[in-house]
């Protein structure tokens, strides 16, 4: 898995730590939906860290730390915030827990069916498209790694072939989001991530180009800086990696300040 620049040791070289978000407590436990129940309201284009879905998601994970679906939903809640690395961390936790759970990766068949049923092909909801894209991606990953053996007419199908179907659908979901809104820099960030995950060598330049396009749309975009930092690190350019990481942290602070949040007031969770 492509690790973000912030999951490695580069931040220690910078002498920095990443602050997570401060969450608002729900009024009571009944306000936190159970895993599998639909959330009320939608994810706005720019979800603040104390947004409803993140707050609910954090409490859901706290209540069910070994539930793959809880971590998957939290990853989705974080996916369009300046905390991209948290989204990817939760996504990774979700698929690792799924390997050991009774339902396993069939969870993602269930989520795919749920999202496909709810999407209006004529006027698709971008929030659902994001969710469907991530679900396709994890489902393809499961087959690629051999965690699921696909069958056709009760015969096992080669793992080398089947994952491409899900990866293709995941990529198409994010490409469709870009067609719906050419200024959707979030979609460019994750499309580049998926390309780099799928074939790091063949898709490296295409992924980097998408992240640069993302920054051209919005410089207030820490996720693109983080991913570019990781790309530079993989290229062996430590100086550029440090520069991009510094810009990611600065951009995150600016993002928070622009929305009336004091970055220094955010608690650091190590």
N, C-alpha and C positions, 0 to 999 in steps of 0.2 A: 504494500500500500504506500502510495505517495504520502510521506509525512510532511506536515507543514513545518515551516522554518521554526515555528515556536515550540515544536515538540522535541527538538533536539537540544544540543548544548550551546547553540549560538547566543542565546539570551544571556547565558552566564558570562560569555565574553563581553557582552554589552553591559553587564551589571544591572540588568533590568528584570522585573517580574511582571507578568501579565495580570492585571486586575480583572476578576470576573465581575459580574453585575450584582448589585444589591437588589434583592427581591422583596416585593411587597407581600406581606402575609395575608392569606385569604381570611375572610371574616370567620369562617368555620370550616371544618373538614368536609362538610356536605357540599361546599362550594367547589371542591376539587373533583372533577369527573373521574370516574373509574377508567382504567385502561380498556380501550375498545369502544367507549362511548364517544359520540361526536362532540366536538367542542362548539360552544355557541360563539357566534361572530366569526370573523375571518382574520387572517394575518394581514396587517396593513403593509404597504410597500416598504416602509421603514419601521420595523418593530423595535421599540426601545427595550432595554434590558429588563425594565420592570413591567413590560407588557403582559397582558392577560395570559397568553398562551405559554410564555416562558415561566411565569409564576406557577401556573398550573402544572406545567411539565416538570419543573423542579420538585414540586411536592409529590407528583406522581412517582418520579424516580426514587425519591426518598422513602415513599411508602412501599415501593416494589423495586428494590435495587437490582434484582436478578430477572427482571422482566424485559425481554428484548423489545417489545412493542413500546414500553414506556420510554426507553432510550431513543428509539427511532422517532417517536413523536417529539421528544425534546430536541433532537437534531434538526427536525423540520422547523421548530419554533425559532431556533438560533440561526437558521440558514440565511436569513436576510437581515442580519444585524452586523455590527462591526466586529462580532466575535465569531468569525468564520472558523477559527481553529476549534472552538467549542462544538460547533455543528459537526465537524469532521470527527472529533473525538467521540461524540455521542453516537455517530453513525458506526464507527468502528466497534464501540462497546456493544451496540445492538447486534451486529452480525457475529461477534465473538460469543455473546450470551446465547444467541439463537442456536449455535452449534451444540450446546449442551442442554437445551430446553426440550420438553416433550413435544411441543408443536414444531420446533425447529424452524427451518426456513420456509415451511408452509405458511408461516405468518405473512410472508411477503406476497404469496399467492393471494391470500385473503385481502391484504391491503390493495393490491393491484386491482382485484375484482371490485372492491369498494370504490376506488377512485374512478375506474373506467365507467362504472355504472352511473356515477354522479356527474361526470363531465358531459357538457353539452358540446357536441362536435361543431355546431354552427357558431357558438359563442363560448369557447372554453374559459373556465375560471382559472386565472393564472396561478392562484394558490393551489388548486388541485393539480395543475400541470406540474408544479414543482414537486408536490408529494408523489405523483405518479412517476416522474423521472427518477427520483431517488429510490423508489420501490423497485422499478425495473433494474436499476443499477445493482442493488444488493442481491436481487434474484439471480442476475447473470453472474455475479461474483461467486455465489454459492455453487453454481454448476461448474464454473471454471475451476474452482478449487477442489471439486469432487465431493462436496458436502451434500449434493443432490445428484442423483443419477436419473436423467430424464428417460422416459420410456415412450416408445411409439409402437402401437400394436403389441404391447407387452414385451417389447424388445428394447434393451438399453441402447441409447443413442450416444454417440461419441461426445465426450465433454468438450472436445476441441471445436465442435460445430455449434452446439446448442447455445452457449453463452453469448455468441455474437447476436443472436436474435434479441436477447434482452438488452445487451449493450447498445445495439442499434436503436432500439425503442427508447432507451434512456437518452441517448444523444439527440434523437429526433424530438423528444419532449422539450429539451432545452433550446434546440434550434427553433422550434415552433414558438417558444416564448420570445425569442429574439425577433422573429418575424412579426409577432403580435405587437411588440414594443422594441424598436431598434435601440432605444436608450436604456434598456434593461441590462445594467452592468452586472447585476447579481447572476443572471443567466449566463453571461459570458464567463464569469469567474468559474462557475460550476461546470460548464461545458468544457472549458480548458482543463479543469481538474479530472473530469471523466476521460478525456482523451489521453492525458498523461498517465492515468491509472491503467488504461487499457493497453497501451503500447508506448512506454516511455521513450524508446529510441525513435520510433517512426513518427510519433506525434509531438515530440518536444517543441519544435519550432511553431507548430500550429497552436499549441497551448499557450506558449509565450506571447504569440501574436494576439490571441484572444484577451489575455490579461492586460496587454498594452492598450488594446482597444477599450477595455473596461476603464482604464485610467484616463483615456482621452475623453470618455463620456463624463466621468466624475473623478476628480483628483481626491475627493473626500471619500476614499475607498480603501480602507486598510486591508481588506481581503486580497485585493489584487497585488498590493505590495508584499503581503506575506507569501503568496504563491510565487511571485517573481523572485523573492528572496530565496525560496527553496530551489527554484530553477537555477539561480546563480550558484548556489552552494553545490548543486549536483554537477555544474560545469567546472567546479573547482575555483570559482572566483569568490573567495571569502570576503574580499573588500566590498564587492558589489552586494553580496548577501547581507553584510552588516549594514550597508547603506539602506537597502530596501527594508530591512527590519526596523531600522530607526524611523524611516518614513511611515511604516505601518503603525508604529506606536504613536507617533506625532499625529497622524491622520485620525487615529481612534480618539485621541484627546480632543481634537478639533471637532470631530463628529459629536462627541458628548457635549462639549461646551456650546455648540451651536443649538443644542436642544435643551439648554439650561441645566445641564448636569455637571457638577464639579468632579472631574476625574480624580482629584486628590481625596474626595470623600468616599470613593468606592473602596470597599474592603478588599483586601488581597487574600485569596484562598490559595494556599500552597499545596 
